[in-house]
Amino acid sequence: MANYKFNVAMSCGGCSGAITRALNKAKEDPNAGIEDFSVDLNAQTVLVNGSASLQDVQARIAKTGKEVRSADQI
């Protein structure tokens, strides 16, 4: 199990909502490898844990149109 922290450009509830919807969809897919996540609009961070690779999670976030400023395994 890995834990990741992403710094994502989010300016409103719509931004964080788009990421939440994308990650919820992935969480429902047993093959996606996302066990849990949290989105913090004020801190502009997304925390994810699961077996998915950092690159896979980053790609899911990027598909929402939001800029991923940094991505780290924690």
PyMOL commands that place a pseudoatom at each C-alpha (Angstrom):
pseudoatom trace, name=CA, resn=MET, resi=1, chain=A, elem=C, hetatm=0, pos=[0.000, 0.000, 0.000]
pseudoatom trace, name=CA, resn=ALA, resi=2, chain=A, elem=C, hetatm=0, pos=[1.339, 3.417, -0.938]
pseudoatom trace, name=CA, resn=ASN, resi=3, chain=A, elem=C, hetatm=0, pos=[0.413, 6.919, 0.179]
pseudoatom trace, name=CA, resn=TYR, resi=4, chain=A, elem=C, hetatm=0, pos=[0.667, 9.891, -2.157]
pseudoatom trace, name=CA, resn=LYS, resi=5, chain=A, elem=C, hetatm=0, pos=[0.328, 13.640, -1.723]
pseudoatom trace, name=CA, resn=PHE, resi=6, chain=A, elem=C, hetatm=0, pos=[-0.511, 15.844, -4.685]
pseudoatom trace, name=CA, resn=ASN, resi=7, chain=A, elem=C, hetatm=0, pos=[-0.439, 19.631, -4.770]
pseudoatom trace, name=CA, resn=VAL, resi=8, chain=A, elem=C, hetatm=0, pos=[-3.204, 20.531, -7.216]
pseudoatom trace, name=CA, resn=ALA, resi=9, chain=A, elem=C, hetatm=0, pos=[-4.316, 23.932, -8.530]
pseudoatom trace, name=CA, resn=MET, resi=10, chain=A, elem=C, hetatm=0, pos=[-7.883, 24.222, -7.197]
pseudoatom trace, name=CA, resn=SER, resi=11, chain=A, elem=C, hetatm=0, pos=[-9.667, 27.556, -6.861]
pseudoatom trace, name=CA, resn=CYS, resi=12, chain=A, elem=C, hetatm=0, pos=[-13.248, 26.576, -6.039]
pseudoatom trace, name=CA, resn=GLY, resi=13, chain=A, elem=C, hetatm=0, pos=[-15.593, 23.847, -4.894]
pseudoatom trace, name=CA, resn=GLY, resi=14, chain=A, elem=C, hetatm=0, pos=[-16.150, 22.863, -8.514]
pseudoatom trace, name=CA, resn=CYS, resi=15, chain=A, elem=C, hetatm=0, pos=[-12.448, 22.104, -8.872]
pseudoatom trace, name=CA, resn=SER, resi=16, chain=A, elem=C, hetatm=0, pos=[-12.291, 19.941, -5.771]
pseudoatom trace, name=CA, resn=GLY, resi=17, chain=A, elem=C, hetatm=0, pos=[-15.628, 18.352, -6.713]
pseudoatom trace, name=CA, resn=ALA, resi=18, chain=A, elem=C, hetatm=0, pos=[-14.301, 17.281, -10.109]
pseudoatom trace, name=CA, resn=ILE, resi=19, chain=A, elem=C, hetatm=0, pos=[-11.322, 15.578, -8.477]
pseudoatom trace, name=CA, resn=THR, resi=20, chain=A, elem=C, hetatm=0, pos=[-13.543, 13.972, -5.837]
pseudoatom trace, name=CA, resn=ARG, resi=21, chain=A, elem=C, hetatm=0, pos=[-15.860, 12.563, -8.529]
pseudoatom trace, name=CA, resn=ALA, resi=22, chain=A, elem=C, hetatm=0, pos=[-12.932, 11.199, -10.563]
pseudoatom trace, name=CA, resn=LEU, resi=23, chain=A, elem=C, hetatm=0, pos=[-11.333, 9.526, -7.547]
pseudoatom trace, name=CA, resn=ASN, resi=24, chain=A, elem=C, hetatm=0, pos=[-14.680, 8.180, -6.269]
pseudoatom trace, name=CA, resn=LYS, resi=25, chain=A, elem=C, hetatm=0, pos=[-15.212, 6.548, -9.658]
pseudoatom trace, name=CA, resn=ALA, resi=26, chain=A, elem=C, hetatm=0, pos=[-11.736, 5.010, -9.453]
pseudoatom trace, name=CA, resn=LYS, resi=27, chain=A, elem=C, hetatm=0, pos=[-12.319, 3.896, -5.855]
pseudoatom trace, name=CA, resn=GLU, resi=28, chain=A, elem=C, hetatm=0, pos=[-15.414, 1.961, -6.971]
pseudoatom trace, name=CA, resn=ASP, resi=29, chain=A, elem=C, hetatm=0, pos=[-13.315, 0.068, -9.544]
pseudoatom trace, name=CA, resn=PRO, resi=30, chain=A, elem=C, hetatm=0, pos=[-11.504, -2.774, -7.735]
pseudoatom trace, name=CA, resn=ASN, resi=31, chain=A, elem=C, hetatm=0, pos=[-8.824, -2.791, -10.449]
pseudoatom trace, name=CA, resn=ALA, resi=32, chain=A, elem=C, hetatm=0, pos=[-7.964, 0.920, -10.050]
pseudoatom trace, name=CA, resn=GLY, resi=33, chain=A, elem=C, hetatm=0, pos=[-6.025, 0.407, -6.817]
pseudoatom trace, name=CA, resn=ILE, resi=34, chain=A, elem=C, hetatm=0, pos=[-7.378, 3.427, -4.936]
pseudoatom trace, name=CA, resn=GLU, resi=35, chain=A, elem=C, hetatm=0, pos=[-8.423, 2.507, -1.402]
pseudoatom trace, name=CA, resn=ASP, resi=36, chain=A, elem=C, hetatm=0, pos=[-9.039, 5.926, 0.142]
pseudoatom trace, name=CA, resn=PHE, resi=37, chain=A, elem=C, hetatm=0, pos=[-8.456, 9.613, -0.571]
pseudoatom trace, name=CA, resn=SER, resi=38, chain=A, elem=C, hetatm=0, pos=[-9.107, 13.108, 0.722]
pseudoatom trace, name=CA, resn=VAL, resi=39, chain=A, elem=C, hetatm=0, pos=[-9.311, 16.412, -1.112]
pseudoatom trace, name=CA, resn=ASP, resi=40, chain=A, elem=C, hetatm=0, pos=[-8.511, 19.652, 0.755]
pseudoatom trace, name=CA, resn=LEU, resi=41, chain=A, elem=C, hetatm=0, pos=[-9.479, 22.741, -1.250]
pseudoatom trace, name=CA, resn=ASN, resi=42, chain=A, elem=C, hetatm=0, pos=[-7.951, 25.240, 1.201]
pseudoatom trace, name=CA, resn=ALA, resi=43, chain=A, elem=C, hetatm=0, pos=[-4.570, 23.480, 1.280]
pseudoatom trace, name=CA, resn=GLN, resi=44, chain=A, elem=C, hetatm=0, pos=[-4.888, 22.553, -2.422]
pseudoatom trace, name=CA, resn=THR, resi=45, chain=A, elem=C, hetatm=0, pos=[-3.834, 18.996, -1.645]
pseudoatom trace, name=CA, resn=VAL, resi=46, chain=A, elem=C, hetatm=0, pos=[-5.085, 15.552, -2.530]
pseudoatom trace, name=CA, resn=LEU, resi=47, chain=A, elem=C, hetatm=0, pos=[-4.028, 12.588, -0.381]
pseudoatom trace, name=CA, resn=VAL, resi=48, chain=A, elem=C, hetatm=0, pos=[-4.448, 9.106, -1.840]
pseudoatom trace, name=CA, resn=ASN, resi=49, chain=A, elem=C, hetatm=0, pos=[-3.641, 5.662, -0.512]
pseudoatom trace, name=CA, resn=GLY, resi=50, chain=A, elem=C, hetatm=0, pos=[-3.833, 2.362, -2.317]
pseudoatom trace, name=CA, resn=SER, resi=51, chain=A, elem=C, hetatm=0, pos=[-1.935, 0.083, -4.641]
pseudoatom trace, name=CA, resn=ALA, resi=52, chain=A, elem=C, hetatm=0, pos=[-2.191, 2.326, -7.730]
pseudoatom trace, name=CA, resn=SER, resi=53, chain=A, elem=C, hetatm=0, pos=[1.027, 3.851, -9.021]
pseudoatom trace, name=CA, resn=LEU, resi=54, chain=A, elem=C, hetatm=0, pos=[1.785, 7.529, -8.491]
pseudoatom trace, name=CA, resn=GLN, resi=55, chain=A, elem=C, hetatm=0, pos=[1.628, 8.039, -12.262]
pseudoatom trace, name=CA, resn=ASP, resi=56, chain=A, elem=C, hetatm=0, pos=[-1.812, 6.394, -12.547]
pseudoatom trace, name=CA, resn=VAL, resi=57, chain=A, elem=C, hetatm=0, pos=[-3.307, 8.561, -9.810]
pseudoatom trace, name=CA, resn=GLN, resi=58, chain=A, elem=C, hetatm=0, pos=[-1.670, 11.684, -11.208]
pseudoatom trace, name=CA, resn=ALA, resi=59, chain=A, elem=C, hetatm=0, pos=[-3.137, 10.898, -14.649]
pseudoatom trace, name=CA, resn=ARG, resi=60, chain=A, elem=C, hetatm=0, pos=[-6.631, 10.529, -13.147]
pseudoatom trace, name=CA, resn=ILE, resi=61, chain=A, elem=C, hetatm=0, pos=[-6.323, 13.922, -11.468]
pseudoatom trace, name=CA, resn=ALA, resi=62, chain=A, elem=C, hetatm=0, pos=[-4.905, 15.532, -14.624]
pseudoatom trace, name=CA, resn=LYS, resi=63, chain=A, elem=C, hetatm=0, pos=[-7.867, 14.227, -16.668]
pseudoatom trace, name=CA, resn=THR, resi=64, chain=A, elem=C, hetatm=0, pos=[-10.088, 16.588, -14.655]
pseudoatom trace, name=CA, resn=GLY, resi=65, chain=A, elem=C, hetatm=0, pos=[-8.198, 19.488, -16.237]
pseudoatom trace, name=CA, resn=LYS, resi=66, chain=A, elem=C, hetatm=0, pos=[-6.544, 20.532, -12.985]
pseudoatom trace, name=CA, resn=GLU, resi=67, chain=A, elem=C, hetatm=0, pos=[-2.806, 21.217, -12.864]
pseudoatom trace, name=CA, resn=VAL, resi=68, chain=A, elem=C, hetatm=0, pos=[-0.833, 18.848, -10.649]
pseudoatom trace, name=CA, resn=ARG, resi=69, chain=A, elem=C, hetatm=0, pos=[1.946, 21.062, -9.286]
pseudoatom trace, name=CA, resn=SER, resi=70, chain=A, elem=C, hetatm=0, pos=[3.756, 18.317, -7.390]
pseudoatom trace, name=CA, resn=ALA, resi=71, chain=A, elem=C, hetatm=0, pos=[3.332, 14.644, -6.600]
pseudoatom trace, name=CA, resn=ASP, resi=72, chain=A, elem=C, hetatm=0, pos=[5.144, 12.776, -3.848]
pseudoatom trace, name=CA, resn=GLN, resi=73, chain=A, elem=C, hetatm=0, pos=[5.027, 9.399, -2.186]
pseudoatom trace, name=CA, resn=ILE, resi=74, chain=A, elem=C, hetatm=0, pos=[4.708, 9.898, 1.569]
for i in range(1, 74): cmd.bond("trace and resi %d" % i, "trace and resi %d" % (i + 1))
show_as sticks, trace
zoom trace
